Amino acid sequence: MAYVRVSTMKPQSGSEEDVRKLNEELVAFYRSRPGCIASHFIAAADESGEQGRVTFWESESLANSAATNDHSMFLRSRLHLLVEHGHLDRSFHADLGVGASVLAGTA
């Protein structure tokens, strides 16, 4: 069972590109951490302007370890200054089963 973190946010007006770059930097960082199965930048399919990240982990403890790393906390603190109030962080469990190698980019 994989542990999944989803973070969504709406950039403040004029901060869209900076928020995107910080999210992409977090995605790249998480991909380099132990236990990361996959990490991706996401952008809303509608006109809301929301964006964020979805990351699949081998365990909650490995996700927490990455999230509390100094570099991760630094990038996330910069993000909080550039997004509207109401930034959403959610966690889920996922049975990756069939297709896991596709998700991880190893198929």
C-alpha positions as CSV (number, residue, x, y, z in Angstrom):
1,M,0.0,0.0,0.0
2,A,1.5,3.3,-1.1
3,Y,1.2,6.6,0.8
4,V,0.1,9.5,-1.3
5,R,0.5,13.2,-0.6
6,V,-1.5,15.8,-2.7
7,S,-0.8,19.5,-2.3
8,T,-2.9,22.0,-4.1
9,M,-2.8,25.8,-4.0
10,K,-3.8,28.9,-5.9
11,P,-1.0,31.4,-6.6
12,Q,-1.5,35.0,-5.7
13,S,-2.0,37.1,-8.7
14,G,1.3,37.6,-10.5
15,S,3.0,34.7,-8.6
16,E,2.0,31.9,-10.9
17,E,5.4,31.2,-12.5
18,D,7.2,31.5,-9.2
19,V,4.8,29.0,-7.6
20,R,5.2,26.7,-10.5
21,K,9.0,26.8,-10.2
22,L,8.9,26.1,-6.5
23,N,6.5,23.2,-7.0
24,E,8.7,21.8,-9.7
25,E,11.8,22.2,-7.5
26,L,9.9,20.3,-4.7
27,V,9.0,17.5,-7.2
28,A,12.6,17.1,-8.3
29,F,13.7,17.1,-4.7
30,Y,11.2,14.5,-3.6
31,R,12.1,12.3,-6.6
32,S,15.6,12.1,-5.1
33,R,14.5,11.1,-1.7
34,P,14.5,7.5,-0.4
35,G,11.0,5.9,-0.7
36,C,9.7,8.2,-3.4
37,I,7.9,6.1,-6.0
38,A,6.8,9.0,-8.2
39,S,6.3,12.8,-7.9
40,H,4.6,15.1,-10.4
41,F,3.6,18.7,-10.8
42,I,-0.1,19.2,-11.4
43,A,-2.1,22.1,-12.8
44,A,-5.9,22.5,-12.9
45,A,-7.6,21.4,-16.1
46,D,-10.1,24.3,-15.6
47,E,-9.5,28.1,-15.4
48,S,-9.1,28.1,-11.6
49,G,-5.3,28.6,-11.8
50,E,-4.7,26.0,-9.1
51,Q,-1.5,24.0,-9.2
52,G,0.4,21.6,-6.9
53,R,2.1,18.3,-6.5
54,V,1.1,14.6,-6.1
55,T,3.8,12.3,-4.7
56,F,3.6,8.6,-4.1
57,W,5.7,7.1,-1.2
58,E,6.6,3.7,0.0
59,S,5.5,4.7,3.5
60,E,4.2,7.6,5.6
61,S,7.4,7.8,7.6
62,L,9.5,8.2,4.4
63,A,7.1,10.9,3.2
64,N,7.4,12.7,6.6
65,S,11.2,12.4,6.5
66,A,11.2,14.2,3.1
67,A,8.7,16.8,4.2
68,T,10.7,17.7,7.3
69,N,14.0,17.9,5.5
70,D,15.5,21.4,5.8
71,H,15.5,22.0,2.0
72,S,11.8,20.9,1.7
73,M,10.8,23.1,4.5
74,F,12.6,26.1,3.0
75,L,10.9,25.6,-0.4
76,R,7.5,25.1,1.2
77,S,7.9,28.2,3.4
78,R,8.6,30.3,0.2
79,L,5.5,28.8,-1.4
80,H,3.3,29.8,1.5
81,L,4.3,33.5,0.9
82,L,3.1,33.3,-2.7
83,V,-0.2,31.4,-2.5
84,E,-3.7,32.4,-1.4
85,H,-5.0,31.3,2.0
86,G,-6.5,27.8,1.8
87,H,-3.5,25.8,0.5
88,L,-4.7,22.2,0.8
89,D,-2.5,19.2,1.8
90,R,-4.1,15.8,1.8
91,S,-2.8,12.3,2.4
92,F,-4.2,9.0,1.0
93,H,-3.4,5.3,0.8
94,A,-3.3,3.7,-2.7
95,D,-3.0,0.1,-3.8
96,L,-0.7,0.6,-6.8
97,G,-0.9,-3.0,-7.9
98,V,-1.2,-3.3,-11.7
99,G,0.3,-0.3,-13.4
100,A,2.7,0.6,-10.6
101,S,5.7,0.3,-13.0
102,V,3.9,2.8,-15.4
103,L,3.4,5.3,-12.5
104,A,7.0,5.0,-11.5
105,G,8.2,5.4,-15.1
106,T,9.8,2.0,-15.2
107,A,7.5,0.3,-17.7
